[in-house]
Amino acid sequence: MLPWSKGLDAPRTAGLLRVPVPLQAPPRVVELFWHQRHETSAFHEWMKTLLLDLFHSKHPP
């Protein structure tokens, strides 16, 4: 079993078959932690927003 991405190019996926996972995965809690000194870091703010958007938009509570 491999993770799947629509962005994979055809030559790398030739001959592979995509099938659904045969079981339901339990819900997961994703938590973000960062040190106080990074509160004003533009990079950390960007990363935090990216991760929140990624997980929230695909897996609503």
DACORSUL-V560640 format. One record per residue. OMEGA is omega as a letter, one per 40 degrees, with the letter a starting at -180 (* if undefined). Layout:
omega
OMEGA
OMEGA
//
This chain:
omega
a
i
a
i
i
a
i
a
a
a
a
a
a
i
i
i
i
i
i
i
a
i
i
i
i
i
a
i
i
a
i
i
i
a
a
a
a
a
a
a
i
i
a
i
i
a
i
i
i
a
i
i
a
a
a
a
a
a
a
a
*
//
